[in-house]
Amino acid sequence: MLAASATAFDRVSAPAVDMAARIPVASPNMPRAADLAPYLERIDAAGWYSNFGPLVLEFEDRLAARFDRGATVVTVANGTLALTLALEALDLPRGSLCALPSWTFVATAHAVRMAGLVPWFVDVQTDEGELTPAGLLAALPEAPGPVTAAMPVAVMGRPMSPAAWRAFQDATGVKVIIDAAAGFDAAASAEVPVMVSLHATKTLGVGEGGFIASEDPVFLSRLRAMTNFAFMGDRVSRHVATNAKLSEYAAAVGLAALDQWPTTRNRYAAAARHLRIALSDTTGVTFQDGWGTGWISSTCVVRLPPGTTDPVEASLTASGVDTRRWWGSGCHVAPAFTDCPASALPVTEALAACSLGLPFFSDLGGDQIQKIASALRSALAGLKS
Ligand SMILES: *Cc1c(COP(=O)(O)O)cnc(C)c1O
């Protein structure tokens, strides 16, 4: 089963070593067919397959109930489109700048470009790799043009402060959309719009999907229209839009995943706790602040001592422990974005050089945890001698 998951993840670069013994870097946690059956039967009975059917609306209500202060949720066909359409729904001047960290998955930067804005890469501030409102405020005077939007990112799903971004938006007029793609567990406030991905690799997956939570009904109705040909309760296309609706089948998976969420969350938290304990006497391994204790995600990214990531990664690979640099060297080096303006990015470059994704999934076994810990210990010890 693990080998099958590893194959699905690594179709392009299947390692040459015996797959059965390898520990894959990730393994999705999805509802099983039997869990879906009651929801699929509801679809059959209703004969309603897409276009804001009863399962999608129920799924959106249950997602919204996870947020404070009466936030509302709009589902979208995937997280990247959700970011693109959220920016489009703001109706900002084409070619204006959207500030974002380079320390993110490339989807964030793709969404900005697809929405007709120019990504402006700004350095992150904290050890945790987050672009903060204070950091962006300090960078704004150096912007190479008018900045109309900002897209800060929840680093590997860690909690953010939408209230602080709301204050930034009120003070500067720069519209903020938070990319909390991996932040299903921690996202609880939508004082500015927050996007959560429902991709199979995230903690609550439907396969492909995403949603935006917001407290602004005007913005949400524009976003909804962006997902449905700019129709607003009729068949009149008011502006250029697309089709990015979630189907009833995807909502069925989402409802089954929500039913199981308390158990899923406990399993991720237990796996994280055991991995932290196994590595507690290993110096040089720093977990994300609060990871697995205050909040959970489907990835484990640690920071290693400067200059050790390449040899540690090679040693883990040789021991059958797969790793991944989830965010590579940052988006600014990707050919799709090298022509975009960027401020100096020393913190991003340092983080990219010392961050490494270790194997992590909800059913990570005790023997796998011991293997990861001992491989990491001997990799680091080997560097000192
Ligand atoms: C996963 C991810 C996305 C993209 O979400 P999809 O649903 O896969 O399109 C965007 N941003 C970040 C930070 C992500 O981790």
The ligand as a Tripos MOL2 file, in Angstrom:
@<TRIPOS>MOLECULE
LIG
   15    15     1     0     0
SMALL
NO_CHARGES

@<TRIPOS>ATOM
      1 C1         -1.0510   22.9390   -2.4530 C.3       1 LIG1
      2 C2         -0.7720   24.3840   -2.5390 C.ar      1 LIG1
      3 C3         -1.4090   25.2230   -3.4680 C.ar      1 LIG1
      4 C4         -2.2370   24.6830   -4.5980 C.3       1 LIG1
      5 O1         -3.4180   24.0350   -4.2490 O.3       1 LIG1
      6 P1         -4.0820   23.0550   -5.3500 P.3       1 LIG1
      7 O2         -5.4000   22.7100   -4.7090 O.co2     1 LIG1
      8 O3         -3.1770   21.8710   -5.4680 O.co2     1 LIG1
      9 O4         -4.2240   23.7970   -6.6130 O.co2     1 LIG1
     10 C5         -1.1900   26.5810   -3.4070 C.ar      1 LIG1
     11 N1         -0.3720   27.1180   -2.4960 N.ar      1 LIG1
     12 C6          0.2900   26.3670   -1.5990 C.ar      1 LIG1
     13 C7          1.1630   27.0290   -0.5830 C.3       1 LIG1
     14 C8          0.1220   24.9760   -1.5920 C.ar      1 LIG1
     15 O5          0.7800   24.2300   -0.6920 O.3       1 LIG1
@<TRIPOS>BOND
     1     1     2 1
     2     2     3 ar
     3     2    14 ar
     4     3     4 1
     5     3    10 ar
     6     4     5 1
     7     5     6 1
     8     6     7 2
     9     6     8 1
    10     6     9 1
    11    10    11 ar
    12    11    12 ar
    13    12    13 1
    14    12    14 ar
    15    14    15 1
@<TRIPOS>SUBSTRUCTURE
     1 LIG1         1 GROUP 0 **** ****
